[in-house]
Amino acid sequence: MRVYISVDMEGIAGVSHHKPTSRTDSEYPAAVALMVGEANAAIAGAMSAGATDILVNDSHGGMYNLTPAEVDPAARLLQGQKAWSMVAGAEPPADGSGPVFDVALFVGYHARAGHPTGTIAHTYTGGPTDTRLNGRATGEYGFNALVLGAWGIPVGLVAGDDALAAEVEDWLPWAERVVVKEGFGTSAAASLHPAKARDLVRAGAARAVQRARAGELRRLEVGPPVVIEVDYRRALEADFAAVVPNAERLNDRTVRHAGPDPVTAYRGFLAGVRLAATVE
């Protein structure tokens, strides 16, 4: 079983405010240690269920957070600035020989931009205030699952807070949902002790891999056409996002990216979000 693990930071137990997720904050090293702990728990769970190859994609911020020497050596670690962002490393081979992983696990994920109680809720950057896929609100978990699904990879686990779990139940009802904290707004959370959170992540990862082997998981399939809409904080951000080819400006703050397939729509969306993030 080939397992892909995408690890973010905002959904990790013990991370309750956005400041420690920044490299410049004094509490950042402690947040990294918590992130490493849950990543290793997912690796251990996957290994116990028979994983033969594991790739961990460091998916937070600049994407070079996890301490390599502290990550379980059973896995390979992908870090650095990547064109495919949170799904980098899972791209299908050029020869079309099929998916390179059998299941994907999302660890440390969080609720979508605009969620009223999700801890550090956002979608990719602080620019979007709401993001929708074919008219339904979703976040990073939905867009990442969309692309991975197009590449033949089902999502088997999503770990984060209770707001995320409720959203994932609607979008990915077949996936294991692990709740490591309860959100009390975007800057507060009641977290389990890290040891308990890791136990839950480990068990959830094992179940996800077992269920993938049994053929119980599904790929997220949407459309066609596939339509992603983003509401931005400011019209200027939407100005920049709308420069992307085939983007459609719907109003002062909303940009629409449509495509005949998930990957085309996602590429437009990701490019737009990145351009909008350059605005001062």
C-alpha angles and dihedrals in degrees: 000000000000113000129196118198121192111193124196127175110220093072096050117117111259094028105107105151134043097238097075089053090068121087090226095060120098091229094053095098090055090050090050090052089053090048091051090050095057093041090055091047090056091048092050092049092049092048092050089055094052106272111168099183127026128184118188115202112202097221106175127104111309087004097235101098108110115089104239096211091054097050115099107268089224087080136059115232124221113198139163138053108329131186092222093046114194094010097045115136094032096082114129118250118265092244091065093237093149140264117337093213134044098209140006126219122200115206127182093013125154143203124283128273110281097027108143099218107017113121110253088346113193142125114242095309138014091260103082117075093184134008128194137190114204089339097312123108113247140150142210092309090058098046092044092048089049093057095040089050090054087053091053098257123126122209110238103175138029118182126187139085131338094262090057092048091054091051093046091051087062097044104030106022092165094059125096109252117207118189114202098166144013117238120231096181131309094302104038139056141167104227133195116240108277091245092055092045091052091050090055094046091048093051093044092051091051091051092048093053092045091051092047089055090050091051094242097130130085135208118240108251123185133172142306107250096045113208125189119185126190128193111203130204093239137027089233091062090051088050090061096041091052091061090076112105113267092011115140123210106219099179140331095304107015127090125185125208116190130178142168089243138024096256094053093050092045093051091054092047094048093047091049094050091049093050091048089053091062092066114106 
